Amino acid sequence: MVAASSVDGSTSDDVVSYTRFAPRIARLVVSTVFCAICLVGFLHVLMMPVGVTGVVLSFSYMVALLMLQLLYFGRETPWFRRPWSSLALLLQAGLVYLPILQFQQAWVGMPGFLAGSVLLTLTPAVAWPAFALVVMSMGVAQAQFGGTYVDVVYTSVSTVITGLVVYGLSRLAGLVREVHEVRTELAEMAVAQERLRFARDLHDLLGYSLSTITLKTELTHRLVNRQPARAKEELGEILEISRRALVDVRSVASGYRELSLDEECRSVHSVLTAAGVQVRINQEYEDLPIRVSTVLATVLREAATNVLRHSRAKNCEVTVGCTDDNAFVEMINDGVAAVSSDRDFGGGSGLDNLTHRLGELSGELVSEIDSGNRFRLYAYAPLRVPDEDERVVA
């Protein structure tokens, strides 16, 4: 099986694979950058005469700071709503400021984590002043350790950059996860919509075909002894309808099908006549867009199915025509059984399916029972279909 390709040459399998691993890749990037920042700070400590004890302590501080940053502040949640956020910030502040007393200038790169966590945790009205306070505190600390004016500016700018990087990468990981979840939901919605389309198509296509096959089989059963020639003719029509139903099922599976309005008119006339209904069909149209022709043919098919299933019709009049802007189908039949509402005559979801299909073309379906106890079904669709200028002879 060949995978579908996109415009840039990537296959759908590549896209699915990337989408599946995108949150993990984002987390890996964030972890790598944070580890690199800690490694730089640790190397600064190693360049100082702190002894083995100092090296072990600095390594322990950095591991604790890194774990707190990744496992707590690195999650994708609204932090200011969590009761433990304030305690976590205090703990991180301790891991940032207390080691400065021992390692002095070698540790001034670590407060960037606190600056970023403040932006992640607090509301904007509080976060940005706190962020500025952390940056200023590092400038003051550098000055207290005897740093030059350039050192103070460098430390302040470094803290700003580190804080923004921590904040940006943490938010980026969260956004990647959100996008992944949205794409997953969209994929599930697409599957659900495809299932609905499949169910509608099966109902609209096979409901009519199976009703016709049942009707003609019963007719053939009555004629087989009295009129063998007529029975043979009906069997031939049953075979043809069965083959067409098979084609319809395959078209549903492939997601594409095109129905001929002319063929449906002839089929409806044949089927209803075989059922003992006096049928008159008026065809007053010429060229129709493919989608309009198909949806009106589906309406005609479903309407004929309703006549067979839900009425004792003796007379039926069908009109298929066009106005200046719309194409329409109208079917009127008598013999309507006592029903509680017009929709009941539709036999389940048939008319609802047709309403949905016509709605996609900005069309409409109306069904009603008039004062003469006749059922009227009227459906129309605009001749100008969006994104489709191709026209076909119905």
SULGINOR-V548063 format. One record per residue. RES is the residue in three letters. SS is DSSP state (H for helix, E for strand, - for the rest). NEAR is the number of other ideal C-beta (glycine too) atoms within 8 Angstrom. Layout:
res->RES ss->SS near->NEAR
res->RES ss->SS near->NEAR
This chain:
res->MET ss->- near->2
res->VAL ss->- near->3
res->ALA ss->- near->7
res->ALA ss->- near->6
res->SER ss->E near->7
res->SER ss->- near->9
res->VAL ss->- near->3
res->ASP ss->- near->4
res->GLY ss->- near->5
res->SER ss->- near->7
res->THR ss->E near->9
res->SER ss->H near->9
res->ASP ss->H near->7
res->ASP ss->H near->8
res->VAL ss->H near->10
res->VAL ss->H near->8
res->SER ss->H near->8
res->TYR ss->H near->8
res->THR ss->H near->9
res->ARG ss->H near->6
res->PHE ss->H near->8
res->ALA ss->H near->11
res->PRO ss->H near->10
res->ARG ss->H near->7
res->ILE ss->H near->9
res->ALA ss->H near->12
res->ARG ss->H near->10
res->LEU ss->H near->8
res->VAL ss->H near->10
res->VAL ss->H near->14
res->SER ss->H near->9
res->THR ss->H near->8
res->VAL ss->H near->10
res->PHE ss->H near->14
res->CYS ss->H near->9
res->ALA ss->H near->8
res->ILE ss->H near->13
res->CYS ss->H near->12
res->LEU ss->H near->8
res->VAL ss->H near->9
res->GLY ss->H near->13
res->PHE ss->H near->11
res->LEU ss->H near->8
res->HIS ss->H near->12
res->VAL ss->H near->14
res->LEU ss->H near->7
res->MET ss->- near->6
res->MET ss->- near->9
res->PRO ss->- near->3
res->VAL ss->- near->10
res->GLY ss->H near->6
res->VAL ss->H near->5
res->THR ss->H near->7
res->GLY ss->H near->12
res->VAL ss->H near->11
res->VAL ss->H near->8
res->LEU ss->H near->10
res->SER ss->H near->15
res->PHE ss->H near->9
res->SER ss->H near->8
res->TYR ss->H near->10
res->MET ss->H near->12
res->VAL ss->H near->8
res->ALA ss->H near->9
res->LEU ss->H near->14
res->LEU ss->H near->11
res->MET ss->H near->8
res->LEU ss->H near->13
res->GLN ss->H near->14
res->LEU ss->H near->11
res->LEU ss->H near->7
res->TYR ss->H near->8
res->PHE ss->H near->14
res->GLY ss->- near->10
res->ARG ss->- near->7
res->GLU ss->- near->6
res->THR ss->- near->6
res->PRO ss->- near->5
res->TRP ss->H near->10
res->PHE ss->H near->8
res->ARG ss->H near->5
res->ARG ss->- near->8
res->PRO ss->- near->4
res->TRP ss->- near->6
res->SER ss->H near->11
res->SER ss->H near->7
res->LEU ss->H near->7
res->ALA ss->H near->13
res->LEU ss->H near->12
res->LEU ss->H near->8
res->LEU ss->H near->9
res->GLN ss->H near->15
res->ALA ss->H near->9
res->GLY ss->H near->8
res->LEU ss->H near->12
res->VAL ss->H near->13
res->TYR ss->H near->9
res->LEU ss->H near->8
res->PRO ss->H near->13
res->ILE ss->H near->11
res->LEU ss->H near->6
res->GLN ss->H near->10
res->PHE ss->H near->12
res->GLN ss->H near->9
res->GLN ss->H near->10
res->ALA ss->H near->11
res->TRP ss->H near->14
res->VAL ss->- near->14
res->GLY ss->- near->12
res->MET ss->- near->14
res->PRO ss->H near->15
res->GLY ss->H near->15
res->PHE ss->H near->16
res->LEU ss->H near->14
res->ALA ss->H near->17
res->GLY ss->H near->16
res->SER ss->H near->14
res->VAL ss->H near->14
res->LEU ss->H near->12
res->LEU ss->H near->11
res->THR ss->H near->12
res->LEU ss->- near->11
res->THR ss->- near->6
res->PRO ss->H near->6
res->ALA ss->H near->6
res->VAL ss->H near->8
res->ALA ss->H near->12
res->TRP ss->H near->9
res->PRO ss->H near->8
res->ALA ss->H near->10
res->PHE ss->H near->12
res->ALA ss->H near->8
res->LEU ss->H near->8
res->VAL ss->H near->14
res->VAL ss->H near->13
res->MET ss->H near->9
res->SER ss->H near->10
res->MET ss->H near->13
res->GLY ss->H near->12
res->VAL ss->H near->8
res->ALA ss->H near->11
res->GLN ss->H near->14
res->ALA ss->H near->9
res->GLN ss->H near->6
res->PHE ss->- near->8
res->GLY ss->- near->4
res->GLY ss->- near->9
res->THR ss->- near->5
res->TYR ss->H near->5
res->VAL ss->H near->6
res->ASP ss->H near->10
res->VAL ss->H near->12
res->VAL ss->H near->9
res->TYR ss->H near->8
res->THR ss->H near->14
res->SER ss->H near->13
res->VAL ss->H near->8
res->SER ss->H near->11
res->THR ss->H near->16
res->VAL ss->H near->10
res->ILE ss->H near->9
res->THR ss->H near->15
res->GLY ss->H near->19
res->LEU ss->H near->9
res->VAL ss->H near->12
res->VAL ss->H near->16
res->TYR ss->H near->12
res->GLY ss->H near->8
res->LEU ss->H near->12
res->SER ss->H near->13
res->ARG ss->H near->9
res->LEU ss->H near->10
res->ALA ss->H near->15
res->GLY ss->H near->10
res->LEU ss->H near->8
res->VAL ss->H near->12
res->ARG ss->H near->11
res->GLU ss->H near->9
res->VAL ss->H near->9
res->HIS ss->H near->11
res->GLU ss->H near->8
res->VAL ss->H near->8
res->ARG ss->H near->9
res->THR ss->H near->8
res->GLU ss->H near->8
res->LEU ss->H near->8
res->ALA ss->H near->8
res->GLU ss->H near->8
res->MET ss->H near->8
res->ALA ss->H near->8
res->VAL ss->H near->8
res->ALA ss->H near->8
res->GLN ss->H near->8
res->GLU ss->H near->8
res->ARG ss->H near->8
res->LEU ss->H near->8
res->ARG ss->H near->9
res->PHE ss->H near->9
res->ALA ss->H near->8
res->ARG ss->H near->12
res->ASP ss->H near->11
res->LEU ss->H near->10
res->HIS ss->H near->12
res->ASP ss->H near->14
res->LEU ss->H near->16
res->LEU ss->H near->10
res->GLY ss->H near->11
res->TYR ss->H near->12
res->SER ss->H near->13
res->LEU ss->H near->9
res->SER ss->H near->11
res->THR ss->H near->12
res->ILE ss->H near->12
res->THR ss->H near->8
res->LEU ss->H near->12
res->LYS ss->H near->14
res->THR ss->H near->9
res->GLU ss->H near->8
res->LEU ss->H near->10
res->THR ss->H near->12
res->HIS ss->H near->7
res->ARG ss->H near->7
res->LEU ss->H near->12
res->VAL ss->- near->8
res->ASN ss->- near->4
res->ARG ss->- near->5
res->GLN ss->- near->6
res->PRO ss->H near->8
res->ALA ss->H near->6
res->ARG ss->H near->8
res->ALA ss->H near->11
res->LYS ss->H near->8
res->GLU ss->H near->8
res->GLU ss->H near->13
res->LEU ss->H near->9
res->GLY ss->H near->8
res->GLU ss->H near->10
res->ILE ss->H near->12
res->LEU ss->H near->8
res->GLU ss->H near->8
res->ILE ss->H near->12
res->SER ss->H near->10
res->ARG ss->H near->8
res->ARG ss->H near->9
res->ALA ss->H near->13
res->LEU ss->H near->8
res->VAL ss->H near->8
res->ASP ss->H near->12
res->VAL ss->H near->11
res->ARG ss->H near->8
res->SER ss->H near->11
res->VAL ss->H near->12
res->ALA ss->H near->6
res->SER ss->H near->7
res->GLY ss->- near->5
res->TYR ss->- near->5
res->ARG ss->- near->10
res->GLU ss->- near->7
res->LEU ss->- near->11
res->SER ss->- near->9
res->LEU ss->H near->14
res->ASP ss->H near->8
res->GLU ss->H near->9
res->GLU ss->H near->12
res->CYS ss->H near->13
res->ARG ss->H near->8
res->SER ss->H near->10
res->VAL ss->H near->15
res->HIS ss->H near->10
res->SER ss->H near->9
res->VAL ss->H near->13
res->LEU ss->H near->14
res->THR ss->H near->10
res->ALA ss->H near->10
res->ALA ss->- near->8
res->GLY ss->- near->5
res->VAL ss->- near->12
res->GLN ss->E near->7
res->VAL ss->E near->11
res->ARG ss->E near->7
res->ILE ss->E near->11
res->ASN ss->E near->9
res->GLN ss->E near->8
res->GLU ss->E near->7
res->TYR ss->- near->11
res->GLU ss->- near->5
res->ASP ss->E near->7
res->LEU ss->E near->15
res->PRO ss->E near->12
res->ILE ss->H near->11
res->ARG ss->H near->9
res->VAL ss->H near->14
res->SER ss->H near->16
res->THR ss->H near->11
res->VAL ss->H near->13
res->LEU ss->H near->16
res->ALA ss->H near->13
res->THR ss->H near->13
res->VAL ss->H near->15
res->LEU ss->H near->16
res->ARG ss->H near->15
res->GLU ss->H near->15
res->ALA ss->H near->13
res->ALA ss->H near->13
res->THR ss->H near->13
res->ASN ss->H near->15
res->VAL ss->H near->14
res->LEU ss->H near->13
res->ARG ss->H near->8
res->HIS ss->H near->11
res->SER ss->E near->14
res->ARG ss->- near->5
res->ALA ss->- near->12
res->LYS ss->- near->8
res->ASN ss->E near->9
res->CYS ss->E near->14
res->GLU ss->E near->11
res->VAL ss->E near->15
res->THR ss->E near->11
res->VAL ss->E near->16
res->GLY ss->E near->10
res->CYS ss->E near->11
res->THR ss->- near->7
res->ASP ss->- near->4
res->ASP ss->- near->6
res->ASN ss->E near->11
res->ALA ss->E near->15
res->PHE ss->E near->14
res->VAL ss->E near->15
res->GLU ss->E near->11
res->MET ss->E near->14
res->ILE ss->E near->9
res->ASN ss->E near->14
res->ASP ss->- near->12
res->GLY ss->- near->9
res->VAL ss->E near->13
res->ALA ss->- near->7
res->ALA ss->- near->2
res->VAL ss->- near->10
res->SER ss->- near->3
res->SER ss->- near->6
res->ASP ss->- near->10
res->ARG ss->H near->7
res->ASP ss->H near->8
res->PHE ss->H near->14
res->GLY ss->H near->13
res->GLY ss->- near->9
res->GLY ss->- near->5
res->SER ss->- near->8
res->GLY ss->H near->14
res->LEU ss->H near->12
res->ASP ss->H near->8
res->ASN ss->H near->12
res->LEU ss->H near->14
res->THR ss->H near->10
res->HIS ss->H near->9
res->ARG ss->H near->13
res->LEU ss->H near->15
res->GLY ss->H near->9
res->GLU ss->H near->6
res->LEU ss->- near->12
res->SER ss->- near->6
res->GLY ss->- near->12
res->GLU ss->E near->8
res->LEU ss->E near->12
res->VAL ss->E near->8
res->SER ss->E near->12
res->GLU ss->E near->7
res->ILE ss->E near->10
res->ASP ss->- near->7
res->SER ss->- near->3
res->GLY ss->- near->5
res->ASN ss->- near->7
res->ARG ss->- near->10
res->PHE ss->E near->14
res->ARG ss->E near->12
res->LEU ss->E near->15
res->TYR ss->E near->10
res->ALA ss->E near->15
res->TYR ss->E near->11
res->ALA ss->E near->15
res->PRO ss->E near->11
res->LEU ss->- near->11
res->ARG ss->- near->6
res->VAL ss->E near->11
res->PRO ss->- near->4
res->ASP ss->- near->3
res->GLU ss->E near->8
res->ASP ss->- near->3
res->GLU ss->- near->6
res->ARG ss->E near->7
res->VAL ss->E near->9
res->VAL ss->E near->4
res->ALA ss->- near->9
